[in-house]
Amino acid sequence: MFGIGMPEMLLILAIALIVIGPKKLPDLAKYLGRAIGEFKKAASDFKESIDIDNNISDVKNQLEDVKDNIRSATELKSDLKSELLESKDDNSADNITPEQKDSNQNDDVETQGIKNDKGLKNGE
């Protein structure tokens, strides 16, 4: 501890005893003990707050990763949905048989005839 051995500690205590006096030395030791205890407590609280800040940073990073994953999934869903709609449109156009095309054309002709008949009736 700081390169201070037992002989140096005894020398420091002897000088403190001479300078401070035997009556005030126990009070000084008690005060120093409390101060060192409070210093250790403050240091541990500071270390704990740094650990909490690091944990908060880790949680924020994980949250950002989750947000990115959600955005990717949403974009993928939109892409798949649009591709599905396009493929449905392509399939519905490709799956019409010639008979269905003819029937659709016949329906159109009949519809036009009905419109013409109504037009004549309205025109009369």
C-alpha positions as CSV (number, residue, x, y, z in Angstrom):
1,M,0.0,0.0,0.0
2,F,1.9,3.1,-1.3
3,G,5.2,1.5,-0.4
4,I,4.7,2.3,3.3
5,G,5.9,-0.5,5.6
6,M,5.5,-1.1,9.3
7,P,8.6,1.0,10.3
8,E,7.2,4.0,8.3
9,M,3.8,3.7,9.9
10,L,5.2,3.6,13.4
11,L,7.3,6.8,12.6
12,I,4.1,8.6,11.3
13,L,2.2,7.6,14.4
14,A,5.0,8.8,16.7
15,I,5.1,12.1,14.9
16,A,1.3,12.5,15.1
17,L,1.4,11.6,18.8
18,I,4.0,14.3,19.4
19,V,2.3,17.0,17.2
20,I,-1.3,16.4,18.0
21,G,-1.0,15.2,21.6
22,P,-2.3,12.1,23.3
23,K,-5.7,13.6,24.2
24,K,-6.7,14.6,20.7
25,L,-5.2,11.6,18.8
26,P,-8.2,9.2,19.5
27,D,-10.6,11.9,18.3
28,L,-8.5,12.4,15.2
29,A,-8.3,8.7,14.5
30,K,-12.1,8.4,14.8
31,Y,-12.6,11.4,12.5
32,L,-10.2,9.9,9.9
33,G,-11.9,6.5,10.1
34,R,-15.3,8.0,9.4
35,A,-14.0,10.1,6.6
36,I,-12.3,7.1,5.0
37,G,-15.6,5.1,5.4
38,E,-17.6,7.9,3.8
39,F,-15.1,8.1,1.0
40,K,-15.3,4.4,0.3
41,K,-19.1,4.6,0.4
42,A,-19.1,7.5,-2.1
43,A,-16.7,5.6,-4.3
44,S,-18.9,2.5,-4.4
45,D,-22.0,4.6,-5.1
46,F,-20.2,6.3,-8.0
47,K,-19.0,2.9,-9.3
48,E,-22.6,1.6,-9.0
49,S,-24.0,4.7,-10.9
50,I,-21.4,4.1,-13.7
51,D,-22.5,0.4,-13.9
52,I,-26.2,1.5,-14.1
53,D,-25.3,3.9,-16.9
54,N,-23.5,1.1,-18.7
55,N,-26.5,-1.1,-18.3
56,I,-28.8,1.6,-19.6
57,S,-26.6,2.0,-22.6
58,D,-26.7,-1.7,-23.3
59,V,-30.5,-1.7,-23.0
60,K,-30.7,1.3,-25.4
61,N,-28.5,-0.5,-27.9
62,Q,-30.7,-3.6,-27.7
63,L,-33.8,-1.5,-28.1
64,E,-32.3,0.1,-31.2
65,D,-31.6,-3.4,-32.6
66,V,-35.2,-4.5,-31.9
67,K,-36.5,-1.3,-33.7
68,D,-34.3,-2.1,-36.7
69,N,-35.6,-5.6,-36.8
70,I,-39.2,-4.4,-36.6
71,R,-38.6,-1.9,-39.5
72,S,-37.0,-4.7,-41.6
73,A,-39.9,-7.0,-40.9
74,T,-42.4,-4.3,-41.8
75,E,-40.6,-3.5,-45.0
76,L,-40.5,-7.2,-45.8
77,K,-44.2,-7.5,-45.1
78,S,-45.0,-4.6,-47.4
79,D,-42.8,-6.1,-50.2
80,L,-44.4,-9.5,-49.8
81,K,-47.9,-8.0,-49.8
82,S,-47.2,-6.1,-53.0
83,E,-45.6,-9.1,-54.7
84,L,-48.6,-11.2,-53.7
85,L,-51.1,-8.7,-55.1
86,E,-49.1,-8.5,-58.3
87,S,-48.9,-12.3,-58.6
88,K,-52.7,-12.5,-58.0
89,D,-53.3,-10.0,-60.8
90,D,-51.0,-11.9,-63.1
91,N,-52.6,-15.2,-62.2
92,S,-56.1,-13.9,-62.7
93,A,-55.2,-12.5,-66.1
94,D,-53.4,-15.7,-67.1
95,N,-56.0,-18.1,-65.9
96,I,-58.8,-16.8,-68.1
97,T,-59.7,-19.5,-70.6
98,P,-60.7,-18.6,-74.2
99,E,-64.2,-19.6,-73.4
100,Q,-64.3,-17.1,-70.5
101,K,-62.9,-14.4,-72.8
102,D,-65.6,-15.2,-75.3
103,S,-68.3,-15.1,-72.6
104,N,-66.9,-11.8,-71.3
105,Q,-67.1,-10.4,-74.8
106,N,-70.7,-11.7,-75.3
107,D,-71.6,-10.1,-71.9
108,D,-70.2,-6.8,-73.1
109,V,-72.2,-7.0,-76.4
110,E,-75.4,-7.8,-74.5
111,T,-74.7,-5.0,-72.0
112,Q,-74.2,-2.6,-74.8
113,G,-77.5,-3.8,-76.5
114,I,-79.4,-3.2,-73.3
115,K,-77.9,0.3,-73.0
116,N,-78.9,1.0,-76.5
117,D,-82.5,-0.2,-75.9
118,K,-82.7,1.9,-72.8
119,G,-81.3,4.8,-74.8
120,L,-84.0,4.4,-77.4
121,K,-86.7,4.3,-74.9
122,N,-85.4,7.4,-73.1
123,G,-85.0,9.1,-76.4
124,E,-88.6,8.5,-77.6
